Every structure is written in structure tokens, then in C-alpha cells.
Amino acid sequence: MIDPPGFALERFNPVGQWREAMPDGASIDTGGVMADGSKVDGPAALRQAILSRPDAFATVLTERMLTYALGRGVEPSDMPVVRKIVKQAARSGYRFESIITGIVESAPFQMRTTLESPGTETPNRVAREERPTAFRQTGNATPRSADRTQQP
């Protein structure tokens, strides 16, 4: 199955501007069929499809947020927690705040562990370009050897 929500939003260009046709003049097909069989044709129909099943949307959102919060994928053993969070969120109209609170208060989040030993640093994974020693010591834009004037 291809991405029906993506097709429904195809009239938006990469920076979010509305367009009636592709840059080459081709027409835009925004039609698609969701996993539950409902047809969508554009952003309004996509919105209605999502609003018609708020539990499904909240479940997917909760799974994705929990994945991020735990730093690992959601496993089958996590699904009762996901269902509990969604059920609690339903009581407050599926407010984003209630989903976040449910995740933070959940056992998988509270009991998550890391692979590092306490007191060890995680290595900096950002590539850095080392500056020559002369640059670091003086803060000048030129190396020390260029600061020296040669005597004839």
C-alpha cells in the first residue's frame, strides 16, 4: 500500500505552499484509500478520516512518542501500556498533554535503562575539525609563524 496521507497532502509543495499543478504543469492526484478502506481526496478528507477514528490516531501517536521516549522500538509487551495511555487520553478528549503525561508516568519510561555504566561519558559524535595549536593558543586568525616578521 502506498502512503494515502501523503497523496492527500500532495497539493502542498515542499515548503508548505498550496499549488494547483506540478511545476511541469501535470495535474495532481490527491486520491487514496486509507487502511480501513475510507477514501481520501485532499486535506479536508484526510482530516475527516483522522477525526472519525481518534483512537487509531492517538494509538499511532502514542507508539511513536513512546519509541522516542524509550530510545528503542515499541515491543509487543509495551502494547498494554500504549492501550492504557490511549484509554486515559480518551477521557480528556485525546489531549496531547494527556498522552505525554501517560508516557512519562508509564512503567517502561520510568524503568528504562541505558547501556552506559554510571559515571561514563557518552562520546561526542559530532565531527570536529581540530584547529592548529597556534590558533587555539592565540585566538588569532593566522598561525604564529605568519605573525613573525622576517629580518633581512
VENLINUR-V40137 format. One record per run of one state. SS is the DSSP state (@ for helix, = for strand, . for the rest). FROM is the first residue (numbers start at 1). LEN is the number of residues. Records with the same first field share a line. If there is no record, write none. Layout:
BEGIN
SS: FROM-LEN, FROM-LEN
END
This chain:
BEGIN
.: 1-3, 9-3, 13-5, 19-2, 22-5, 28-3, 34-5, 42-1, 53-1, 71-5, 92-4, 106-1, 111-22, 139-5, 148-5
@: 4-5, 43-10, 54-17, 76-16, 96-10, 107-4, 133-6, 144-4
=: 12-1, 18-1, 21-1, 27-1, 31-3, 39-3
END
